[in-house]
């Protein structure tokens, strides 16, 4: 008798899979979607662009030139999509996300097959490592990932706030907030190297290109991005990023960086408030801020501005020889 695991077909996502795949993801990440929101119309529009005729041609050309930005696999059983997994490439690192299996098909080896297929793809692409994030309490998922060699390397704390309820920040004397300019890339990257955990930069293979919007992101307009800097005597001393998609989805505040000697002096609050104001102007009603558990001054800034702590994520990594 053929078991359910033997009957599973792992294949590339196709445009007609969208409704089924979206249902699987929504059922698998209830807490996350309650927090971040979801605009089905935006997702459908994005899928139409990326998996339509022109999108397929462009992705095919990018693949030929080694610029394949992402890969999305689905698990199919009896003609029904019951699982998903996505791999996004950044330099020599693969980021794995959207690992989801329909509740009716769990504990049957489907997640294991999805992860195995994803890691085989990553290794075939000759990437150095794969990274993912998982809720610490999801012991089944963490155990599965550890069996494939993943280990913890960070813990992130997520905070949420309605944009209308974010408190104003106190002005720090001598500090001005301005929009980031491309000509400032080298300076901001040096700031990042001083501010961020070097182990994290190494794991994520974070370089100057991470401060830029990729060709793929520009063509398909995956999201809108806000980049701002904090200046003291015209010198950059802080940096922040914010991204947003649709009004039904939360904006994201991340990559808040300050020179070590200036951390915890109020510049974090100024940057966060300025970024939230930009996102608010775009019609976004809710924002989520991300901070490393090793950044108590950033966590304190989020709380001071009225953000509520709502979720933690463990970052995990596996290296390839």
SERO-4910 file (N, C-alpha, C, O; in steps of 0.05 Angstrom, whole numbers):
BEGIN
 pado doro    nc1    nc2    nc3   cac1   cac2   cac3    cc1    cc2    cc3    oc1    oc2    oc3
  Unk    A     17    -24      0      0      0      0     18     25      0     37     27     16
  Unk    A     12     44    -17     28     68    -19     21     87      3     -3     94      7
  Unk    A     41     96     19     36    115     41     34    143     31     40    149      8
  Unk    A     24    161     48     20    189     41     46    202     33     47    219     15
  Unk    A     68    195     47     94    207     41    103    200     13    115    216     -2
  Unk    A     98    175      5    106    166    -22     90    180    -44     99    182    -66
  Unk    A     65    188    -37     48    200    -57     51    230    -59     38    243    -75
  Unk    A     70    242    -44     75    271    -44     92    278    -68    113    265    -73
  Unk    A     84    299    -83     99    309   -105    108    337    -99     92    355    -95
  Unk    A    134    342    -97    145    368    -92    152    380   -120    168    369   -135
  Unk    A    140    403   -126    144    415   -152    145    445   -150    139    456   -129
  Unk    A    151    459   -172    150    488   -173    121    498   -171    103    486   -181
  Unk    A    119    521   -158     93    535   -156     84    544   -184    101    553   -200
  Unk    A     58    542   -189     47    552   -214     25    572   -207     14    571   -185
  Unk    A     19    590   -225     -1    611   -220    -28    600   -211    -40    612   -192
  Unk    A    -38    578   -222    -64    567   -213    -64    557   -185    -85    551   -173
  Unk    A    -39    553   -173    -37    543   -146    -43    564   -125    -46    558   -101
  Unk    A    -46    590   -133    -46    612   -114    -67    609    -92    -60    611    -69
  Unk    A    -92    604    -99   -113    602    -79   -108    580    -59   -111    585    -35
  Unk    A   -100    557    -68    -95    534    -51    -71    539    -33    -71    534     -9
  Unk    A    -50    550    -45    -25    555    -30    -30    577     -8    -20    575     14
  Unk    A    -45    597    -16    -51    619      3    -68    608     27    -64    617     50
  Unk    A    -86    590     21   -102    578     43    -84    562     62    -88    564     86
  Unk    A    -66    547     51    -48    531     68    -31    549     86    -28    544    109
  Unk    A    -21    571     74     -4    590     89    -20    603    111    -11    606    134
  Unk    A    -45    612    105    -61    625    125    -68    606    148    -69    615    171
  Unk    A    -73    581    142    -80    562    163    -55    555    180    -58    547    203
  Unk    A    -32    558    168     -7    551    182      5    573    199     19    568    218
  Unk    A     -2    598    192     10    621    206    -11    640    216    -11    664    210
  Unk    A    -30    629    231    -53    645    241    -43    668    258    -52    691    254
  Unk    A    -25    663    277    -15    684    295      0    706    279     -4    729    285
  Unk    A     16    697    260     32    717    245     14    734    227     19    758    225
  Unk    A     -7    722    215    -25    738    198    -43    757    214    -50    778    205
  Unk    A    -50    748    238    -65    766    256    -48    791    262    -58    813    265
  Unk    A    -22    787    265     -4    808    272      3    826    247      1    850    249
  Unk    A      9    813    225     19    828    201     -3    835    182      1    854    166
  Unk    A    -26    821    182    -47    826    163    -41    814    135    -18    806    130
  Unk    A    -61    813    119    -58    802     92    -78    815     73   -102    817     80
  Unk    A    -69    824     50    -86    835     29    -86    815      6    -68    816    -10
  Unk    A   -106    798      4   -107    778    -18   -106    790    -45    -94    778    -63
  Unk    A   -117    814    -49   -117    826    -76    -88    834    -83    -80    831   -106
  Unk    A    -73    844    -63    -45    851    -69    -29    826    -76    -13    826    -94
  Unk    A    -33    804    -61    -19    779    -66    -26    769    -94     -8    760   -109
  Unk    A    -51    770   -101    -60    760   -127    -47    777   -150    -39    766   -170
  Unk    A    -46    803   -146    -34    821   -165     -4    815   -169      6    814   -191
  Unk    A      9    810   -146     38    804   -147     43    778   -161     61    776   -177
  Unk    A     26    758   -155     29    731   -168     24    733   -198     38    720   -214
  Unk    A      5    750   -206     -1    753   -234     23    765   -249     29    758   -271
  Unk    A     36    784   -235     60    797   -248     83    777   -250     97    776   -270
  Unk    A     88    763   -228    112    746   -227    109    720   -242    129    709   -252
  Unk    A     84    709   -243     80    683   -256     63    685   -281     55    665   -293
  Unk    A     59    710   -291     46    713   -316     67    709   -339     89    702   -333
  Unk    A     59    713   -363     76    708   -386    102    724   -385    124    714   -387
  Unk    A     99    751   -381    122    768   -380    140    762   -356    164    763   -358
  Unk    A    126    756   -334    141    750   -310    158    725   -313    181    724   -304
  Unk    A    146    705   -325    161    679   -330    184    683   -348    206    672   -344
  Unk    A    181    700   -369    202    706   -388    225    720   -373    249    712   -377
  Unk    A    219    740   -357    239    755   -343    253    737   -323    278    738   -321
  Unk    A    239    721   -308    251    704   -288    269    683   -302    290    676   -292
  Unk    A    261    674   -326    277    655   -341    303    668   -350    324    655   -349
  Unk    A    302    693   -359    327    707   -367    345    712   -343    369    709   -345
  Unk    A    333    719   -320    350    724   -296    363    698   -288    386    698   -279
  Unk    A    349    676   -291    360    649   -283    384    643   -301    404    632   -291
  Unk    A    381    648   -327    403    643   -346    428    657   -337    451    647   -340
  Unk    A    425    682   -328    448    699   -320    455    696   -291    470    712   -280
  Unk    A    445    675   -278    452    670   -250    440    689   -231    450    691   -208
  Unk    A    418    702   -238    405    722   -220    378    712   -211    360    728   -206
  Unk    A    375    686   -209    350    675   -199    345    683   -170    358    674   -152
  Unk    A    326    701   -166    322    714   -140    309    696   -120    316    696    -96
  Unk    A    289    680   -129    275    663   -110    264    638   -124    263    636   -148
  Unk    A    256    620   -107    243    595   -117    220    588    -97    224    589    -73
  Unk    A    198    580   -108    175    573    -91    166    545    -99    158    540   -121
  Unk    A    167    526    -79    159    499    -83    132    494    -69    126    507    -49
  Unk    A    116    475    -80     92    467    -66     93    436    -64    106    423    -80
  Unk    A     78    426    -44     75    397    -41     47    390    -51     27    403    -42
  Unk    A     45    371    -69     19    364    -80     13    335    -73     29    317    -75
  Unk    A    -12    330    -64    -22    303    -57    -49    300    -71    -67    314    -65
  Unk    A    -51    280    -89    -76    275   -102    -87    299   -117   -111    303   -118
  Unk    A    -69    315   -129    -78    338   -144    -83    362   -128    -92    383   -138
  Unk    A    -79    361   -101    -85    383    -83    -59    394    -71    -42    379    -62
  Unk    A    -56    420    -71    -33    433    -59    -37    433    -29    -56    444    -18
  Unk    A    -18    420    -14    -21    417     15      3    428     30      4    427     54
  Unk    A     23    439     16     46    450     29     61    470     12     59    469    -13
  Unk    A     77    487     25     92    507     11    119    512     24    123    506     48
  Unk    A    138    521      9    164    531     19    176    550     -1    175    545    -25
  Unk    A    188    571      9    200    591     -8    230    595     -2    238    595     22
  Unk    A    246    598    -22    275    604    -19    281    630    -33    276    633    -57
  Unk    A    292    649    -18    300    675    -29    330    677    -28    342    670     -7
  Unk    A    343    685    -49    372    686    -50    382    715    -46    372    734    -58
  Unk    A    403    717    -30    417    743    -26    447    737    -25    457    726     -6
  Unk    A    461    744    -47    489    737    -50    492    707    -47    482    692    -64
  Unk    A    508    697    -27    513    669    -24    496    656     -2    503    634      8
  Unk    A    475    669      6    458    659     28    429    655     18    419    672      3
  Unk    A    417    633     26    389    628     20    372    633     44    379    623     66
  Unk    A    350    647     41    332    651     63    307    634     58    294    637     38
  Unk    A    301    616     77    278    598     74    255    609     90    258    616    114
  Unk    A    232    610     78    208    620     92    183    606     82    184    589     64
  Unk    A    160    612     94    134    602     85    134    571     85    123    559     67
  Unk    A    147    559    105    146    530    107    119    523    120    115    526    144
  Unk    A    101    513    104     73    509    113     62    483    102     67    475     79
  Unk    A     46    469    119     32    445    111      4    447    122     -1    455    144
  Unk    A    -15    440    105    -44    441    113    -48    424    138    -37    402    139
  Unk    A    -63    434    157    -68    419    182    -77    390    178    -70    372    194
  Unk    A    -92    384    157   -102    357    153    -80    338    143    -84    314    141
  Unk    A    -57    349    136    -36    332    124    -10    333    140     11    325    130
  Unk    A    -11    342    165     13    345    181     21    318    194      5    299    195
  Unk    A     46    317    202     58    294    215     58    269    196     55    246    205
  Unk    A     61    275    170     62    254    150     87    256    133     89    243    112
  Unk    A    107    271    143    132    273    129    133    294    106    153    296     92
  Unk    A    111    309    103    111    328     81    130    352     86    144    361     68
  Unk    A    130    362    110    148    384    117    177    376    113    193    391    103
  Unk    A    183    351    120    211    341    117    218    341     87    240    348     80
  Unk    A    199    332     70    205    331     41    208    359     30    225    363     12
  Unk    A    192    378     40    195    405     30    222    417     37    235    429     20
  Unk    A    230    414     62    256    425     71    278    411     56    298    424     48
  Unk    A    277    385     53    297    370     39    300    380     10    322    384      0
  Unk    A    278    384     -3    278    394    -31    290    422    -32    306    429    -50
  Unk    A    283    439    -13    293    466    -12    323    466     -8    338    481    -21
  Unk    A    333    450     10    362    449     16    378    437     -7    400    445    -13
  Unk    A    366    418    -21    379    407    -45    382    429    -67    402    431    -80
  Unk    A    361    445    -70    362    468    -89    384    488    -81    399    497    -97
  Unk    A    385    494    -55    405    513    -45    433    503    -50    450    518    -59
  Unk    A    438    477    -45    464    466    -49    471    465    -79    494    469    -87
  Unk    A    451    459    -96    456    458   -125    463    486   -135    477    489   -155
  Unk    A    453    507   -121    460    534   -129    487    543   -118    496    565   -123
  Unk    A    500    525   -103    527    529    -92    527    553    -72    546    569    -72
  Unk    A    505    555    -57    504    576    -36    518    566    -11    520    542     -6
  Unk    A    527    585      5    543    578     29    526    568     52    535    550     66
  Unk    A    503    579     55    487    572     78    458    578     73    451    593     55
  Unk    A    440    567     90    412    573     90    404    583    117    414    574    138
  Unk    A    386    603    118    377    616    142    347    616    143    334    618    122
  Unk    A    336    613    167    307    615    170    301    626    198    318    627    215
  Unk    A    275    633    202    266    642    229    242    625    237    225    619    220
  Unk    A    240    619    262    218    602    272    210    611    300    227    620    315
  Unk    A    185    609    307    175    615    334    188    595    353    186    571    349
  Unk    A    200    604    375    214    586    393    197    564    404    207    542    409
  Unk    A    171    569    409    153    550    420    145    528    400    133    508    408
  Unk    A    151    532    375    144    512    355    166    490    355    183    489    337
  Unk    A    164    473    375    185    453    380    187    433    357    208    423    350
  Unk    A    164    426    345    164    406    323    180    417    299    196    402    287
  Unk    A    176    442    293    190    454    270    220    456    277    237    450    260
  Unk    A    226    466    301    254    469    308    269    442    308    292    440    299
  Unk    A    255    421    317    267    394    317    273    385    289    294    374    283
  Unk    A    254    390    271    257    383    243    281    397    231    298    385    218
  Unk    A    283    423    236    305    439    225    332    429    236    352    428    221
  Unk    A    333    423    262    358    414    274    367    387    262    391    382    259
  Unk    A    348    371    254    355    345    241    369    350    214    384    333    205
  Unk    A    364    373    202    377    380    177    403    396    182    416    405    163
  Unk    A    411    399    207    436    413    214    433    442    222    454    455    227
  Unk    A    409    452    223    406    480    231    412    484    260    408    466    277
  Unk    A    424    508    267    429    515    295    421    544    299    419    560    280
  Unk    A    415    551    324    407    578    331    430    597    328    453    590    334
  Unk    A    425    621    319    445    642    318    435    669    328    452    687    333
  Unk    A    409    673    331    398    698    341    370    694    351    356    675    344
  Unk    A    361    713    367    333    715    374    323    744    368    336    763    377
  Unk    A    301    746    353    290    771    347    264    776    363    249    757    369
  Unk    A    259    801    370    235    808    384    218    826    366    229    846    356
  Unk    A    193    820    362    175    836    345    157    852    362    145    843    382
  Unk    A    154    878    355    136    896    368    116    907    348    122    910    325
  Unk    A     92    913    357     71    923    339     58    948    351     57    952    375
  Unk    A     49    966    333     36    990    342     18   1001    319     25    998    296
  Unk    A     -5   1013    326    -20   1028    307     -6   1054    303      4   1067    322
  Unk    A     -3   1062    278     12   1086    272      2   1111    286     17   1129    293
  Unk    A    -25   1112    290    -36   1135    304    -29   1136    333    -31   1158    346
  Unk    A    -20   1114    345    -14   1113    373     15   1114    380     23   1112    403
  Unk    A     32   1116    359     61   1118    364     67   1145    376     60   1166    364
  Unk    A     79   1146    399     85   1171    413    106   1187    398    122   1176    383
  Unk    A    105   1214    402    126   1231    390    152   1226    405    152   1220    429
  Unk    A    173   1230    391    200   1226    403    210   1253    412    205   1274    400
  Unk    A    226   1253    433    239   1277    442    263   1284    424    277   1266    415
  Unk    A    266   1309    418    288   1317    400    315   1316    415    317   1327    437
  Unk    A    334   1302    403    361   1301    414    377   1324    402    379   1327    378
  Unk    A    388   1341    419    402   1364    410    425   1357    391    441   1340    397
  Unk    A    425   1371    369    446   1368    349    441   1346    329    457   1341    311
  Unk    A    418   1332    331    412   1310    313    390   1317    294    369   1328    302
  Unk    A    394   1312    269    374   1316    248    369   1290    233    387   1273    231
  Unk    A    344   1286    224    336   1262    209    331   1270    180    318   1289    175
  Unk    A    343   1254    162    340   1260    133    337   1235    118    343   1213    127
  Unk    A    328   1238     93    326   1214     75    354   1205     67    372   1221     63
  Unk    A    356   1179     65    381   1167     56    386   1172     27    367   1172     11
  Unk    A    411   1177     19    418   1180     -9    438   1158    -17    454   1149     -1
  Unk    A    437   1150    -43    454   1129    -52    484   1135    -48    500   1117    -43
  Unk    A    491   1161    -49    518   1169    -45    528   1163    -17    552   1164    -11
  Unk    A    510   1157      1    517   1152     29    520   1122     35    524   1115     58
  Unk    A    518   1106     15    519   1077     19    544   1068     34    542   1052     53
  Unk    A    568   1077     25    592   1068     38    593   1077     68    601   1061     85
  Unk    A    584   1101     73    584   1111    101    565   1095    119    572   1088    141
  Unk    A    541   1090    108    522   1074    123    531   1046    128    527   1035    149
  Unk    A    544   1034    108    555   1007    112    576   1006    134    577    987    149
  Unk    A    593   1026    135    613   1028    157    599   1030    184    608   1018    204
  Unk    A    577   1046    185    561   1048    209    550   1020    217    552   1013    241
  Unk    A    540   1006    198    529    979    203    550    960    215    545    945    233
  Unk    A    574    962    204    596    945    213    603    951    242    613    933    257
  Unk    A    600    976    250    606    984    278    583    978    297    587    972    320
  Unk    A    558    980    287    534    978    304    524    949    307    516    941    329
  Unk    A    524    934    285    511    908    285    530    886    295    554    888    294
  Unk    A    518    865    305    533    841    315    548    830    291    535    822    271
  Unk    A    575    828    292    590    818    269    583    790    261    585    783    238
  Unk    A    575    774    281    567    746    275    542    746    257    540    730    239
  Unk    A    524    764    263    499    765    247    505    774    218    494    763    199
  Unk    A    523    794    216    530    803    189    543    781    173    538    778    149
  Unk    A    559    765    187    573    743    173    552    721    165    553    712    142
  Unk    A    535    714    183    515    693    177    497    701    153    492    685    135
  Unk    A    489    727    153    471    736    132    487    745    107    475    753     87
  Unk    A    514    744    108    530    753     86    523    781     78    520    788     54
  Unk    A    519    798     98    509    825     94    531    843     82    552    846     94
  Unk    A    526    855     59    545    873     46    531    898     37    508    903     44
  Unk    A    546    915     23    535    940     13    510    936     -4    492    953     -4
  Unk    A    510    914    -19    487    910    -37    461    906    -22    439    911    -34
  Unk    A    462    899      4    438    896     19    424    923     24    400    924     31
  Unk    A    439    944     21    428    971     24    414    981     -1    401   1002     -1
  Unk    A    417    965    -23    405    973    -48    381    957    -54    377    935    -44
  Unk    A    364    967    -71    340    953    -81    349    936   -105    360    948   -124
  Unk    A    343    910   -105    352    893   -127    336    899   -152    314    910   -151
  Unk    A    347    891   -175    333    894   -201    306    879   -200    286    890   -209
  Unk    A    305    855   -188    281    839   -186    260    854   -170    236    855   -177
  Unk    A    268    866   -148    250    880   -130    239    905   -144    215    912   -141
  Unk    A    256    918   -160    247    942   -174    227    935   -196    206    949   -199
  Unk    A    232    915   -211    215    907   -234    187    899   -224    167    907   -235
  Unk    A    186    882   -203    161    871   -194    149    888   -171    127    882   -162
  Unk    A    163    908   -163    154    926   -141    142    910   -118    119    912   -111
  Unk    A    160    893   -106    151    876    -85    142    891    -60    124    883    -46
  Unk    A    154    915    -56    147    932    -34    158    959    -38    176    963    -55
  Unk    A    149    978    -22    161   1005    -22    180   1007      2    174    995     23
  Unk    A    202   1021     -2    223   1021     19    230   1050     27    233   1067     10
  Unk    A    232   1054     52    240   1079     64    267   1075     77    270   1057     93
  Unk    A    286   1093     71    312   1092     84    319   1120     94    317   1139     79
  Unk    A    326   1122    120    332   1148    132    357   1146    148    366   1125    158
  Unk    A    369   1170    152    394   1171    168    391   1193    189    375   1212    187
  Unk    A    406   1189    211    408   1209    232    435   1223    228    456   1210    225
  Unk    A    435   1250    228    459   1266    224    466   1282    248    449   1293    262
  Unk    A    492   1284    254    503   1302    274    526   1317    262    546   1305    254
  Unk    A    523   1343    260    543   1360    246    547   1349    218    570   1348    208
  Unk    A    525   1342    204    526   1332    177    539   1305    173    542   1295    151
  Unk    A    546   1292    196    558   1265    195    537   1244    203    522   1248    222
  Unk    A    536   1222    188    517   1201    193    524   1186    219    546   1176    222
  Unk    A    504   1185    237    508   1171    263    487   1150    268    488   1135    287
  Unk    A    467   1149    250    445   1129    253    431   1123    227    434   1138    207
  Unk    A    418   1100    226    405   1091    201    380   1074    208    380   1061    229
  Unk    A    360   1075    190    336   1058    194    324   1052    167    326   1067    148
  Unk    A    310   1029    166    295   1021    142    266   1016    149    260   1007    172
  Unk    A    248   1021    131    220   1014    134    209   1005    107    216   1017     86
  Unk    A    193    984    107    181    975     82    151    972     86    141    968    108
  Unk    A    136    974     64    107    970     65     97    961     38    109    966     17
  Unk    A     73    949     38     61    939     14     34    951      9     31    969     -7
  Unk    A     14    942     24    -14    951     20    -25    960     47    -15    952     68
  Unk    A    -47    975     46    -58    987     71    -68    966     90    -70    971    114
  Unk    A    -75    942     80    -85    921     97    -63    905    111    -68    888    128
  Unk    A    -38    911    103    -16    897    115      2    916    131      4    940    124
  Unk    A     14    906    152     31    923    169     57    930    155     68    915    141
  Unk    A     66    955    160     92    963    151    113    951    170    107    943    192
  Unk    A    138    949    160    159    937    175    181    957    181    191    971    163
  Unk    A    188    959    207    210    976    216    234    958    223    230    940    240
  Unk    A    257    962    211    279    944    216    306    958    212    307    981    203
  Unk    A    328    943    217    355    952    212    361    980    225    372    997    212
  Unk    A    353    983    250    359   1008    264    387   1006    275    394    989    291
  Unk    A    404   1024    265    433   1023    271    443   1050    282    437   1070    270
  Unk    A    458   1049    304    469   1073    316    498   1067    324    504   1045    332
  Unk    A    515   1087    322    542   1082    332    541   1075    362    526   1088    377
  Unk    A    557   1056    370    556   1045    398    556   1067    419    541   1065    439
  Unk    A    573   1088    416    575   1108    437    550   1126    439    547   1141    458
  Unk    A    533   1124    419    508   1140    419    483   1124    424    461   1136    424
  Unk    A    486   1098    427    462   1081    432    448   1088    458    462   1094    478
  Unk    A    422   1088    458    406   1093    483    404   1122    491    397   1128    513
  Unk    A    411   1140    472    410   1169    479    387   1183    465    386   1208    464
  Unk    A    368   1167    453    345   1180    442    344   1181    411    324   1187    399
  Unk    A    367   1174    399    368   1175    369    351   1153    358    339   1156    336
  Unk    A    350   1130    371    333   1108    362    304   1117    359    290   1111    339
  Unk    A    294   1131    380    266   1140    380    261   1160    357    240   1159    344
  Unk    A    280   1178    352    277   1197    331    275   1183    304    258   1190    287
  Unk    A    293   1164    299    292   1149    274    267   1133    270    254   1134    249
  Unk    A    258   1119    291    234   1102    289    210   1120    284    193   1113    267
  Unk    A    207   1142    299    184   1160    295    184   1171    267    162   1173    255
  Unk    A    207   1179    256    208   1190    229    200   1169    208    186   1176    189
  Unk    A    209   1144    212    202   1123    193    173   1117    194    160   1113    174
  Unk    A    161   1116    218    133   1111    221    116   1133    208     96   1127    195
  Unk    A    125   1157    210    111   1180    198    111   1177    167     91   1183    155
  Unk    A    133   1167    156    134   1163    127    115   1141    118    100   1144     99
  Unk    A    114   1119    134     97   1097    127     67   1106    130     50   1098    114
  Unk    A     62   1122    150     35   1131    155     25   1148    131      2   1146    124
  Unk    A     42   1164    120     35   1181     97     26   1164     73     12   1173     56
  Unk    A     36   1139     72     29   1120     50      2   1106     55     -6   1089     39
  Unk    A    -11   1112     78    -37   1099     84    -35   1074    100    -55   1060    103
  Unk    A    -11   1067    110     -8   1043    126    -18   1050    154    -12   1071    166
  Unk    A    -33   1031    166    -46   1036    192    -31   1023    216    -36   1030    239
  Unk    A    -14   1004    210     -1    989    231     28    984    224     34    980    200
  Unk    A     45    984    244     74    978    238     84    957    258     75    955    280
  Unk    A    104    942    248    117    922    264    147    929    265    159    932    244
  Unk    A    158    930    289    186    936    292    201    911    301    191    895    316
  Unk    A    225    907    290    241    884    296    267    892    311    280    911    302
  Unk    A    273    879    333    297    885    348    310    859    357    296    840    364
  Unk    A    337    858    356    351    835    367    347    835    398    347    856    410
  Unk    A    345    811    409    343    809    438    368    819    452    368    823    476
  Unk    A    390    822    436    415    832    447    417    863    445    437    874    452
  Unk    A    395    876    437    394    905    435    375    917    455    353    926    447
  Unk    A    381    917    481    362    927    501    355    956    497    333    964    504
  Unk    A    374    972    487    368   1001    483    347   1005    461    331   1023    462
  Unk    A    348    987    440    328    989    419    301    979    428    280    990    421
  Unk    A    301    958    444    276    948    456    263    969    473    239    973    472
  Unk    A    280    983    489    270   1004    507    258   1027    490    237   1039    498
  Unk    A    270   1033    467    260   1055    450    233   1048    439    215   1065    438
  Unk    A    230   1023    430    204   1014    420    182   1016    441    160   1027    435
  Unk    A    188   1007    465    168   1009    487    161   1038    493    138   1044    498
  Unk    A    182   1055    494    177   1083    500    159   1096    480    143   1114    487
  Unk    A    160   1088    455    144   1100    434    115   1088    433     99   1097    417
  Unk    A    110   1068    450     83   1056    450     80   1030    436     57   1020    433
  Unk    A    102   1018    427    100    992    414     95    971    435    105    973    458
  Unk    A     80    950    428     75    927    446     90    903    437     90    895    413
  Unk    A    104    890    455    119    865    449     99    843    443     80    839    458
  Unk    A    102    830    420     81    811    412     91    784    403     76    765    403
  Unk    A    116    781    395    125    756    384    156    754    384    170    774    383
  Unk    A    166    730    387    195    725    386    200    705    364    184    687    358
  Unk    A    223    707    352    232    689    330    261    681    335    278    697    341
  Unk    A    266    655    331    294    645    332    305    644    304    293    632    287
  Unk    A    328    656    300    342    653    274    359    628    275    373    624    294
  Unk    A    357    612    254    372    587    252    387    586    226    378    597    205
  Unk    A    411    573    226    428    572    202    440    545    199    446    531    219
  Unk    A    444    537    174    459    512    168    480    519    147    474    533    127
  Unk    A    504    510    151    526    515    133    530    492    114    525    469    121
  Unk    A    540    498     90    546    478     70    576    479     63    588    500     61
  Unk    A    588    456     60    616    455     53    620    459     23    643    459     14
***
